[in-house]
Amino acid sequence: MVDFSARVRGSRGIGMTSQRTRDRLIERLRSKGITDDRVLSAMRSLPRHLFVDEALATRAYEDTALPIGRGQTISQPYVVALMTQTLIAEPMPKRVLEIGTGSGYQAAVLGMLVEKVYSIERIRELQRLARRRLLKLGLNNVHLKYVDGHVGWAEQAPFDAIILTAAANAVPDALFEQLADGGRLIAPVGSSMAQQLNIWRREGDQLVCQSIEAVTFVPLLGGTE
């Protein structure tokens, strides 16, 4: 597992980067049912405070979603851990597509665990900031693209796993088409009033869906800006 401490030591204050602060978050995740030590180790090591605005950095290790601008959020750590734990269950995927780079935090967690991550963002400014963070941390296996997430990344398909970090009324067909046989797709589905986190498994021409739990995400929007 990558140790980022030397790269970010002293950044934005000792209190925000202290191992004790991160360990408290990991214990909260354990108490809520996150059991995959690979996920917990990645999230303990990764400096979440670098993925939020400096004004919110003191709240980075709270188990809560935080705004990142443009009406978007960095997801609650528990939700990141839950989605990641579900996605990397055996067999471990090698190539993962993420729809909605946002701050880059979810992509970074995945980048510490799988061989290659392909992440799509529709908001140019968010993608620019995410790229800067990922390069600073040396996560060169995370590849970014500026495009409408509904279309996916056909040139790099098929993917062993696909993760959506925004909620749609229905998952776009293009994403299912880019999912490899035996692959998994995890996504929040529903309206702003009620959303459910679901996982689909491709078995040949069939898609088997399982509901996980209720969640709250920003909506999956079309186009770019």
SULLINSUL-V913368 format. One line per field, one symbol per residue. ss: DSSP state (h for helix, s for strand, l for the rest). phi: phi as a letter, one per 20 degrees, with the letter a starting at -180 (. if undefined). burial: + if it has 16 or more other ideal C-beta (glycine too) atoms within 10 Angstrom, else -. A space follows every 10 residues. Layout:
ss=???
phi=???
burial=???
//
This chain:
ss=llllhhhhll lllhhhhlhh hhhhhhhhhh hlllllhhhh hhhhhllhhh hllhhhhhhl lllllssssl lsssllhhhh hhhhhhhlll llllsssssl llllhhhhhh hllllsssss sllhhhhhhh hhhhhhllll lsssssllhh hllhhhllss ssssllssll llhhhhhlss ssssssssss llllssssss sssllsssss ssssslllsl lllll
phi=.fdegffdgn fmofgfdfff ffffffffff feoedfffff ffffffffff dcfgfdffdf deebfcfcnl mdcefgggfg ffffgffegg fffeccdddo flfnffffgf fedcfbcdcd cedgffffff gfffffemef edddbeafff emcgfdfedf bccddbecfb fgggfffeef fneccdbecq efebcceccd decmeddddc edafbccffe demcb
burial=---+---+-- -+---++--- ++--++-++- ---+-+--++ -++-++++++ ++----+--+ ++--++-+-- -+++++++++ ++++++++-- --+-++++++ ++++++++++ ++++-+++++ +++--++-++ +-++--+-+- -++++--+++ -++---++++ ++++++++-- ++--+--+++ --++++++++ ----+-++++ -+-------- ----++++-+ +----
//
